[in-house]
Amino acid sequence: MGTVNDQTELLRALEDARALLAGADLPLSTTGAAHGREEIGRAVAQLDDYVLPRVRSLDAPLLAVVGGSTGAGKSTLVNALVGHPVTRAGAIRPTTRQPILVHHPHDAEAFATQRVLPHLSRIHARKVTPAGSTAADTASPHALPGTADGQALVLLAEPRIPEGVALLDAPDVDSISDENRRLAGQLLAAADLWLFVTTANRYADAVPWRLLVEAAQRRITVAVVLDRVPPGLEAEIEEDLRRMLGEQGLAEAPVFTVPESPLNETGMLPPHVVAPVADYLAALGRDAAARSEIARRTLGGAVGSVADRARAAGEAVAAQHRVGEQLRSDVERAFDEALAAVVDSTRDGTLLRGEVLARWQDFVGTGEFIRGLEAGIGRLRDRVTAFLTGRPAPEVQVEEAIESGLQTVVVEETARAAETAERRWQDEPAGRALLGGSDLGSLPADFPARTAAQIRAWQGDLMDLIQREGADKRTKARAMSLGVNALTVVLMIAVFSTTGGLTGLEVGIAGGSGVVGTKLLEAVFGEDAVRRMAEEARRNLETRIRALLDEQAAVFLDRLDVLAGGSRAEELTAAAERVRAAAARLGAGQ
């Protein structure tokens, strides 16, 4: 192995990777997200339960986890190795709900703390009960800090176990209990060495082999105990098992054959049938170099697995953000299209149709009024002034007609945008999950009123603009002769009066309206000022409309906030590379 500095560097890289993995929650329901979350959870658990503790204590005793299928004889094997009953083995399944770790008394300190399997509390067993199971000096794991769902690790000191090696009896890997299967996987992931127990008639079962293949991929040291082998079939069955192990990259795994033997009155196997397994463990206890090699090999595979999972998590996070950006783009595109449609309606004369045209004609008079422009702007101003004097505030009717027409356009286009955004999200699994059955495609009941309020506020801004532009004495006199309200209406008409969207008679009316408005404003304020005022009025209106649309788009986009604050893909990828590089320097790489 490398130096202390190399060990420190690897530990820092692993801790950084753990923090990033813990922050990579993959909130969107993208393809593969569920599997990605499981892999991230496994990586964090493996770091907590095995990798970080082993890097911090490279010389700690080996943890050999005894695992296997239901009824394979794991507990019976552990009892035989200890020399008396310490675990419960029964016909009623599932059994082995509470894992028992048996260690040499000199190794007690290595397992008494939360160094390994920190999420399991500790219960110290003190004796063997008549029923053949351990008793503990702690009443309940629920009372202990650090306990996950009441689970605890029972610690039992036994001098028959070699110093430097501890045995952990795990639940069945194929238990009918979901919790037992989960715990078995967690314990196996925390092992330096797998002591895998199978039987003569079940050694080819699929579930154990999936775990053995994973062990080979992670370079975990595995020893296989072939239990309950009928007399005369030992060589044949062992040969077939070795063939299968070789095909899966486990050709070097030692195989121990335990012949089928009757149990004594306490449920114990004869000592001689498990002697090869006991000798193997005893040899490890005597050989510190062999233990170090097993720890180095298993740690290297586990570190490589963490690096692989960190890199895969980075790819999964990147995929989440790609989908998130697509969903964001779908919404933004829909509402940008709505804004463009509303803006077009304000530029092409569409808003001067119908009621607005009628009210404007009432305000300025008939076509004869427009022809009067040729007689001079002074007569035009006199005509408007006389008209205003003789009739009660007709400009208010124009304002109301503009408000109503513009409100209708904004509401219709916003509703269309919301429906489009919802439809696009429905086409994507992650979008459907974010919608969660909500009807985001329908506008809130107060949206028309909020739209009308924004339009009225815009009209108020135009009035303020007229007053600012008419601040000097000469201009103020001209403006006062017509009235601020009237000039505000004229400015609105000028803003809306291009004719791209009108046909036939409407073109002449709207075009003439634009000429009237522009000429009159220019007579009061000057050509440059009118151009500047019209542009400012248009920007103001577009800003207010965009604010309305943005509020409705946010109903969708706020749901993408689940992507904010998580680990970034590039950080996870970089962390994976740092872990690999640090592991290689320490000599724990693959």
Buried (B, 14 or more C-beta within 10 A) or exposed (E): BBEEEBBBBBBEBBBBBBEBBBBBBBBBBBEEBEEBBEBBBBBBBBBBBBBBBBBEEBEBBBBBBBBBBBBBBBBBBBBBBBBEBBBBBEEEEBBBEBBBBBBBEEBBEBBEEBBBBBBBBBBBBEEBEEEBBBEBEBEEBEEBEEBBEEBBBBBBBBEEBBBBBBBBBBBBBBBEBEEBBBBBBBBBBBBBBBBBBBBBEBBEBEBBBEBBBBBBBBBBBBBBBBBBBEEEEBEEBBEEBBEBBEEBBBEEBEBBBBBBBEEEEEBBBEEEBBBBBBEBBBEBBEEEEBBBEBBBBBBBBBBBBBBBBBBBBBBBBBBBBEBBEBBBEBBBBBBBBBBEBBBBBBBBBBBBBEBBBBBBBBBBBEEEBBEBBEEEEEEBBEBBBEBBEEEEEBBEBBBBBBBBBBBBBBBBBBBBBBBBBBEBBEEBBBBEBBBEEEEBBEBEEEBBEBBBBBBBEBBEBBBEBBBEBBEEEEBBEBBEBBBBBBBBBBBBBBBBBBBEBBEEEBBEBBBBBBBBBBBBBBBBBEEEBBBBBBEBBBEBBBEBBBEBBEEBBEBBBEBBEBBEEBBBBEBBBBBBBBBBBBBBBBBBBB
